[in-house]
Amino acid sequence: MSVLDVFDQPPTLDGELVRMEPLAERHREPLRSALSDAAVWRWVKIDAASEPALFDGWFDQALANVAGRSEFAFATVRREDGSAIGSSRYLSFRPDDLGLEIGWTVVSRAAWGGGANSEAKLLMLEHAFERLGCARVEFKTDALNERARAALAAMPSSFEGIFRKHMLMYGDRWRDSAWYAITNEEWPETKRRLCERVAAQRLPEAR
């Protein structure tokens, strides 16, 4: 498979806590409800919790980008009850260089810290490196987002620097973006540690 085969063979990625399903219209209303807390959107380009039209614009654009083969969006679905609790995407495809980015990750505040986001990352990274043949997977986050940066460092992924004035956010605030990446040589160790992290986050629920 190659990087762009994700569009021709849309994957469903199954974990123990979550299932990553190709984003579809059936996910719209469940995600609107799950992502209604403004804190979910604090560090992304828009505040889709503030009004229905902004959420619909975000959702419609995600579907349009999949149709245009510029991004591939997933719904993060909790396996326990089948509820949609978040979304994430493959984007910034560089098929000639075997690279892509994982981004636009939003998760219901009720699911924070419960292992769902860690397992979603594990599933997407595993598919990228072991099915799509990626040599490099990138992540970008707001340089001020200490929670996300700590999670990326703990994954672990390598910090590669700050891109100043990288994005103009809502409210006309410029965002400096912190850049992280994992290469295929680093992936086995990252996978081992990420699996341990996911297992540790599951322990309280298993008691």
C-alpha positions in Angstrom: 0.0 0.0 0.0 1.0 3.6 -0.4 0.1 6.7 1.6 -2.8 7.7 -0.7 -4.3 4.2 -0.6 -6.1 5.3 2.5 -8.7 6.8 0.2 -9.1 3.7 -2.0 -9.2 1.3 0.9 -10.9 3.3 3.7 -9.8 1.7 7.0 -11.7 1.0 10.2 -9.2 0.7 13.0 -10.2 -1.4 15.9 -8.8 -1.1 19.4 -9.9 -2.2 22.8 -11.3 1.1 23.9 -12.1 2.8 20.6 -12.8 2.2 17.0 -11.7 4.7 14.4 -14.4 4.8 11.7 -14.2 6.7 8.4 -16.1 9.9 9.1 -19.7 9.8 7.7 -22.9 11.7 7.8 -24.2 9.4 10.6 -21.5 10.8 12.9 -22.6 14.5 12.6 -25.2 14.8 15.4 -23.5 12.5 17.8 -20.3 14.5 17.4 -22.1 17.8 17.7 -23.3 16.6 21.1 -20.0 15.0 22.2 -17.9 18.1 21.2 -20.2 20.8 22.6 -17.8 21.9 25.4 -15.8 25.0 24.3 -12.7 23.6 26.0 -12.6 20.9 23.3 -11.9 23.6 20.7 -9.6 25.8 22.7 -6.5 25.1 20.7 -7.8 24.6 17.2 -8.5 27.1 14.5 -12.2 27.5 15.1 -14.6 27.3 18.1 -17.2 24.9 16.7 -19.0 24.7 20.0 -20.1 28.3 19.9 -22.8 28.0 17.2 -24.3 25.2 15.0 -23.2 26.8 11.7 -19.6 26.7 12.7 -19.8 23.0 13.7 -21.6 22.2 10.4 -18.9 24.1 8.5 -16.2 22.1 10.2 -17.9 18.8 9.6 -18.9 19.6 6.0 -15.3 20.7 5.2 -13.9 17.4 6.7 -16.2 15.4 4.4 -15.3 17.6 1.4 -11.6 17.2 2.0 -12.0 13.4 2.1 -13.9 13.6 -1.2 -11.1 15.8 -2.7 -8.5 13.4 -1.4 -6.6 16.1 0.6 -7.4 14.7 4.0 -8.8 11.5 5.5 -11.1 12.0 8.6 -12.0 9.5 11.2 -14.7 9.5 13.9 -13.5 8.2 17.2 -16.1 5.7 18.5 -16.2 4.3 22.0 -16.4 0.5 21.6 -18.2 0.0 24.9 -21.4 1.7 23.7 -20.8 2.7 20.1 -21.0 6.4 20.8 -18.9 8.9 18.8 -16.6 10.8 21.2 -14.2 12.6 18.9 -12.5 12.9 15.5 -9.0 12.9 14.0 -7.5 13.1 10.5 -4.6 12.1 8.3 -3.6 15.3 6.4 -0.6 17.0 4.7 -0.1 14.0 2.5 3.3 13.7 0.8 3.1 10.5 -1.1 6.4 10.9 -2.9 8.2 11.3 0.5 6.1 8.7 2.4 4.9 11.3 4.9 1.7 12.6 6.4 0.4 14.4 9.5 -2.1 13.4 12.2 -4.1 16.4 13.2 -7.5 18.1 13.7 -7.8 15.9 16.8 -10.8 16.7 19.1 -12.1 14.5 21.9 -15.1 14.9 24.2 -14.0 16.4 27.5 -15.7 13.6 29.3 -13.2 11.2 27.6 -10.1 13.1 28.5 -7.5 11.1 30.4 -9.3 7.8 29.9 -7.1 6.3 27.2 -9.3 7.0 24.2 -7.1 9.6 22.6 -3.9 7.6 23.3 -5.4 4.5 21.7 -6.7 6.5 18.8 -3.1 7.8 18.2 -1.7 4.3 18.5 -4.2 2.9 15.9 -3.6 5.7 13.4 0.2 5.5 13.8 0.2 1.7 13.5 -1.8 2.0 10.3 0.4 4.8 8.9 3.7 3.0 9.5 2.7 -0.7 9.2 0.0 -0.5 6.4 0.6 2.7 4.5 4.4 2.4 4.6 5.1 5.9 6.0 8.6 7.0 6.7 7.5 10.0 8.8 4.4 11.1 10.7 4.1 14.7 11.9 2.1 16.5 14.6 1.6 20.2 15.1 0.0 21.9 18.1 -0.2 25.4 19.6 3.0 26.2 21.3 1.0 27.4 24.3 -0.9 24.0 24.6 1.2 22.5 27.4 -1.2 19.5 27.8 -0.9 18.4 24.1 2.9 19.0 24.1 3.4 16.9 27.1 1.3 14.1 25.6 3.3 14.3 22.3 6.6 14.2 24.2 5.5 11.3 26.3 4.4 9.3 23.3 7.3 9.8 22.5 7.6 11.9 19.4 10.6 14.2 18.7 10.2 18.0 19.1 11.5 19.7 16.0 11.0 23.4 16.7 8.5 26.3 16.7 7.0 27.7 13.6 6.3 31.3 14.5 3.1 33.0 13.3 2.1 29.7 11.7 -1.7 30.1 11.9 -4.2 32.9 12.3 -6.8 31.7 14.9 -10.3 32.8 15.6 -10.2 36.1 17.5 -7.3 37.2 15.2 -4.7 35.6 17.4 -1.5 34.4 15.8 -0.6 30.9 16.7 3.0 29.7 17.0 3.0 26.0 16.3 5.2 23.4 18.0 6.3 20.7 15.5 6.8 17.0 16.4 7.5 13.9 14.4 8.1 10.2 14.5 10.1 8.3 11.8 9.9 4.7 10.8 13.1 3.9 12.6 11.7 5.4 15.8 8.3 3.7 15.5 9.0 0.4 17.2 10.1 2.0 20.4 7.3 4.6 20.2 4.8 1.8 19.7 6.1 -0.1 22.7 5.9 2.9 25.0 2.5 4.0 23.6 1.1 0.5 24.2 2.3 0.7 27.8 0.7 4.1 28.2 -2.6 2.9 26.8 -2.5 -0.1 29.1 -1.8 2.0 32.1 -4.7 4.4 31.3 -7.1 1.4 31.0 -6.2 0.0 34.5 -8.7 2.2 36.5 -11.5 1.1 34.3 -10.6 -2.6 34.6 -10.9 -2.8 38.4 
